[in-house]
Amino acid sequence: MTTHAIFPQTGILGDAFACECGAVLAGRMTAELHAAENGLCSVCLGSGQEEMAPGLTHGCTACAATGGRKEQVIWQLAYAEAEHLITITVVRGIVANFDGPFHLSEAADAVRAGMGLPAGRLPVGPRVRDLLLEMQAASEITMLSAPDEMIGSDMVLYRDPQWQRAHTLGM
């Protein structure tokens, strides 16, 4: 059985990768295709780790840090289902019930409970986060949290951000 572990390569070719099977892969897209064809996650290329910034890695969210293509596809299908079920209207309704500041985790828990979704069934937190960020961009809510961590000079990390409805500020 041939093993496939894909690693970035530095050199004059620019963005290149090499696989343990002996394949030299020119470019990220070629590496992703090789990973997918061999049952590996096309985001982390089978390593189970994502690099957020140079030197800073965390477990790959696309495959639940398994490195597997099957888990990646399952997560993508679950997220697509969450997109269909958890709409901006649902999240606006949940946000309207908060009198003051609320955390992402509280909003996600309220959505999960309100829709009767069992824990782990769908990626509720990531979907609610995306919709809250959309509401923030539309000035419907305002983020109150400071970043939990600075990564380099231009990236920040929020673990459980807090928001408040925009029209309740200053009350």
Contacts in CASP RR format, 6 or more apart in sequence:
PFRMAT RR
TARGET T0000
AUTHOR 0000-0000-0000
METHOD contacts of the structure
MODEL  1
MTTHAIFPQTGILGDAFACECGAVLAGRMTAELHAAENGLCSVCLGSGQE
EMAPGLTHGCTACAATGGRKEQVIWQLAYAEAEHLITITVVRGIVANFDG
PFHLSEAADAVRAGMGLPAGRLPVGPRVRDLLLEMQAASEITMLSAPDEM
IGSDMVLYRDPQWQRAHTLGM
2 20 0 8 1.000
2 21 0 8 1.000
3 20 0 8 1.000
3 21 0 8 1.000
4 19 0 8 1.000
4 20 0 8 1.000
4 21 0 8 1.000
4 34 0 8 1.000
4 35 0 8 1.000
4 38 0 8 1.000
4 39 0 8 1.000
4 40 0 8 1.000
4 46 0 8 1.000
5 19 0 8 1.000
5 20 0 8 1.000
5 46 0 8 1.000
5 47 0 8 1.000
6 17 0 8 1.000
6 18 0 8 1.000
6 19 0 8 1.000
6 20 0 8 1.000
6 25 0 8 1.000
6 31 0 8 1.000
6 34 0 8 1.000
6 35 0 8 1.000
6 40 0 8 1.000
6 45 0 8 1.000
6 46 0 8 1.000
6 47 0 8 1.000
7 17 0 8 1.000
7 18 0 8 1.000
7 19 0 8 1.000
7 45 0 8 1.000
8 15 0 8 1.000
8 16 0 8 1.000
8 17 0 8 1.000
9 16 0 8 1.000
9 17 0 8 1.000
9 18 0 8 1.000
9 24 0 8 1.000
13 26 0 8 1.000
14 27 0 8 1.000
15 26 0 8 1.000
15 27 0 8 1.000
15 28 0 8 1.000
16 24 0 8 1.000
16 25 0 8 1.000
16 26 0 8 1.000
16 27 0 8 1.000
17 24 0 8 1.000
17 25 0 8 1.000
17 27 0 8 1.000
17 28 0 8 1.000
17 30 0 8 1.000
17 31 0 8 1.000
17 34 0 8 1.000
17 45 0 8 1.000
18 24 0 8 1.000
18 25 0 8 1.000
19 25 0 8 1.000
19 31 0 8 1.000
19 34 0 8 1.000
21 38 0 8 1.000
23 34 0 8 1.000
25 31 0 8 1.000
25 34 0 8 1.000
31 45 0 8 1.000
32 42 0 8 1.000
32 43 0 8 1.000
32 45 0 8 1.000
33 42 0 8 1.000
35 41 0 8 1.000
35 42 0 8 1.000
35 45 0 8 1.000
35 46 0 8 1.000
35 69 0 8 1.000
36 42 0 8 1.000
36 69 0 8 1.000
38 69 0 8 1.000
39 68 0 8 1.000
39 69 0 8 1.000
39 70 0 8 1.000
40 46 0 8 1.000
40 67 0 8 1.000
40 68 0 8 1.000
40 69 0 8 1.000
41 48 0 8 1.000
41 60 0 8 1.000
41 62 0 8 1.000
41 63 0 8 1.000
41 66 0 8 1.000
41 67 0 8 1.000
41 68 0 8 1.000
41 69 0 8 1.000
41 71 0 8 1.000
41 72 0 8 1.000
42 62 0 8 1.000
42 69 0 8 1.000
42 72 0 8 1.000
43 50 0 8 1.000
43 60 0 8 1.000
43 61 0 8 1.000
43 62 0 8 1.000
43 63 0 8 1.000
43 72 0 8 1.000
44 50 0 8 1.000
44 59 0 8 1.000
44 60 0 8 1.000
44 62 0 8 1.000
44 63 0 8 1.000
44 67 0 8 1.000
46 60 0 8 1.000
46 63 0 8 1.000
46 67 0 8 1.000
46 68 0 8 1.000
47 60 0 8 1.000
47 67 0 8 1.000
48 59 0 8 1.000
48 60 0 8 1.000
48 63 0 8 1.000
48 65 0 8 1.000
48 66 0 8 1.000
48 67 0 8 1.000
48 68 0 8 1.000
49 57 0 8 1.000
49 58 0 8 1.000
49 59 0 8 1.000
49 60 0 8 1.000
49 65 0 8 1.000
50 57 0 8 1.000
50 58 0 8 1.000
50 59 0 8 1.000
50 60 0 8 1.000
50 61 0 8 1.000
50 62 0 8 1.000
51 57 0 8 1.000
52 58 0 8 1.000
52 151 0 8 1.000
52 155 0 8 1.000
52 157 0 8 1.000
53 151 0 8 1.000
53 152 0 8 1.000
53 155 0 8 1.000
56 151 0 8 1.000
59 65 0 8 1.000
60 66 0 8 1.000
60 67 0 8 1.000
61 75 0 8 1.000
61 126 0 8 1.000
62 72 0 8 1.000
62 75 0 8 1.000
62 76 0 8 1.000
63 69 0 8 1.000
63 71 0 8 1.000
63 72 0 8 1.000
63 75 0 8 1.000
64 71 0 8 1.000
64 75 0 8 1.000
75 123 0 8 1.000
78 121 0 8 1.000
78 122 0 8 1.000
78 123 0 8 1.000
79 122 0 8 1.000
79 123 0 8 1.000
79 126 0 8 1.000
79 127 0 8 1.000
81 122 0 8 1.000
82 122 0 8 1.000
82 123 0 8 1.000
82 124 0 8 1.000
82 126 0 8 1.000
82 127 0 8 1.000
83 127 0 8 1.000
85 115 0 8 1.000
85 122 0 8 1.000
86 111 0 8 1.000
86 115 0 8 1.000
86 122 0 8 1.000
86 124 0 8 1.000
86 127 0 8 1.000
86 128 0 8 1.000
86 131 0 8 1.000
87 131 0 8 1.000
88 131 0 8 1.000
88 134 0 8 1.000
88 135 0 8 1.000
90 111 0 8 1.000
90 115 0 8 1.000
91 107 0 8 1.000
91 111 0 8 1.000
91 128 0 8 1.000
91 131 0 8 1.000
91 132 0 8 1.000
91 135 0 8 1.000
92 135 0 8 1.000
92 140 0 8 1.000
94 107 0 8 1.000
94 110 0 8 1.000
94 111 0 8 1.000
95 102 0 8 1.000
95 107 0 8 1.000
95 132 0 8 1.000
95 135 0 8 1.000
95 140 0 8 1.000
95 141 0 8 1.000
95 163 0 8 1.000
95 165 0 8 1.000
96 165 0 8 1.000
97 110 0 8 1.000
98 106 0 8 1.000
98 107 0 8 1.000
98 164 0 8 1.000
98 165 0 8 1.000
99 168 0 8 1.000
100 164 0 8 1.000
100 165 0 8 1.000
100 168 0 8 1.000
101 144 0 8 1.000
101 162 0 8 1.000
101 163 0 8 1.000
101 164 0 8 1.000
102 162 0 8 1.000
102 163 0 8 1.000
102 164 0 8 1.000
103 160 0 8 1.000
103 161 0 8 1.000
103 162 0 8 1.000
104 125 0 8 1.000
104 128 0 8 1.000
104 129 0 8 1.000
104 132 0 8 1.000
104 160 0 8 1.000
104 161 0 8 1.000
104 162 0 8 1.000
104 163 0 8 1.000
105 125 0 8 1.000
105 160 0 8 1.000
107 128 0 8 1.000
107 132 0 8 1.000
108 124 0 8 1.000
108 125 0 8 1.000
108 128 0 8 1.000
108 129 0 8 1.000
111 117 0 8 1.000
111 124 0 8 1.000
111 125 0 8 1.000
111 128 0 8 1.000
112 119 0 8 1.000
112 124 0 8 1.000
117 124 0 8 1.000
132 141 0 8 1.000
132 161 0 8 1.000
132 163 0 8 1.000
135 141 0 8 1.000
135 163 0 8 1.000
136 142 0 8 1.000
136 143 0 8 1.000
136 163 0 8 1.000
139 166 0 8 1.000
140 165 0 8 1.000
140 166 0 8 1.000
141 163 0 8 1.000
141 164 0 8 1.000
141 165 0 8 1.000
141 166 0 8 1.000
142 163 0 8 1.000
142 164 0 8 1.000
142 165 0 8 1.000
142 166 0 8 1.000
142 169 0 8 1.000
143 161 0 8 1.000
143 162 0 8 1.000
143 163 0 8 1.000
144 162 0 8 1.000
144 163 0 8 1.000
144 164 0 8 1.000
145 158 0 8 1.000
145 160 0 8 1.000
145 161 0 8 1.000
145 162 0 8 1.000
145 163 0 8 1.000
147 156 0 8 1.000
147 157 0 8 1.000
147 158 0 8 1.000
148 157 0 8 1.000
148 158 0 8 1.000
148 159 0 8 1.000
149 156 0 8 1.000
149 157 0 8 1.000
150 156 0 8 1.000
150 157 0 8 1.000
151 157 0 8 1.000
END
